[in-house]
Amino acid sequence: MSTQQDIYAAGSETRPPMLNKENYVPWSSRLLRYAKSKPNGKLIYNSIMNGPYVRRIIPKPGDPDHKVLVNETFHEQIDEELSEKELKQVEADD
């Protein structure tokens, strides 16, 4: 078996295709097809194409009874504030 055949054989159905530096376009196409074939393939594909999910910054109203007036504060979304779809996307990104 030649080296080229070894490279393609290494990317089987159970493992992602190995990078063939001389032939990037077919390799990237095979990698995307491999990602789509996984159970959460659409999410993995979305992560590859669009980058990881970015958590929103959420404003929190200030406390009107506080001595120093603060209109609002901000915090990054936590897991409890994410929808089921967003949680799945974060997991696929990881």
C-alpha positions in Angstrom: 0.0 0.0 0.0 1.4 3.4 -0.9 1.7 6.3 1.5 -1.2 8.2 -0.2 -3.4 5.1 0.3 -2.3 4.9 3.9 -3.4 8.5 4.5 -6.8 7.9 3.1 -7.2 4.5 4.8 -6.4 6.1 8.2 -9.5 8.3 7.9 -12.0 5.4 8.1 -15.7 5.5 9.1 -14.8 5.3 12.8 -12.0 8.0 12.8 -11.9 11.4 11.3 -9.9 11.7 8.1 -6.2 12.5 8.5 -4.9 15.7 6.9 -3.4 15.3 3.5 -1.4 18.6 3.1 -1.1 18.1 -0.7 -4.9 17.8 -1.2 -6.6 20.1 1.3 -10.0 20.6 -0.4 -11.1 17.0 -0.6 -9.8 16.4 2.9 -11.8 19.4 4.3 -14.9 18.1 2.5 -14.4 14.6 4.0 -13.9 16.1 7.5 -17.2 18.0 7.2 -19.1 14.9 6.0 -17.5 13.0 8.9 -18.7 15.7 11.4 -22.2 15.6 10.0 -22.4 11.8 10.3 -22.0 12.0 14.1 -25.0 12.0 16.5 -24.8 15.8 17.1 -23.3 16.4 13.6 -25.4 19.5 12.7 -24.1 21.2 15.9 -20.5 20.2 15.2 -20.8 21.4 11.6 -22.3 24.7 12.8 -19.4 25.1 15.3 -16.8 24.5 12.5 -18.5 26.9 10.1 -19.6 29.7 12.5 -17.2 29.4 15.4 -18.2 28.7 19.0 -21.3 30.0 20.7 -20.8 33.4 22.3 -22.7 33.9 25.5 -24.6 37.1 25.8 -24.1 39.9 28.3 -27.3 40.3 30.3 -28.3 43.6 32.0 -29.6 43.3 35.5 -31.6 46.2 36.9 -30.0 48.1 39.8 -31.3 48.2 43.4 -33.3 51.4 43.8 -33.0 51.2 47.6 -29.2 51.1 47.5 -27.4 54.2 48.9 -25.3 54.6 45.7 -27.6 54.8 42.7 -26.6 52.1 40.1 -28.9 51.9 37.1 -28.0 48.5 36.0 -25.2 45.9 36.1 -24.2 43.2 33.6 -23.3 39.5 33.8 -22.4 36.8 31.3 -25.0 34.2 30.6 -24.8 31.2 32.9 -25.8 27.6 31.9 -29.1 27.9 33.7 -30.0 30.9 31.5 -29.3 29.1 28.2 -32.0 27.3 26.2 -31.7 23.5 25.5 -30.5 24.3 22.0 -27.9 26.7 23.2 -26.6 24.2 25.8 -26.3 21.5 23.1 -24.3 24.0 20.8 -21.9 24.8 23.7 -21.4 21.1 24.3 -20.7 20.5 20.6 -18.2 23.5 20.6 -16.3 21.9 23.4 
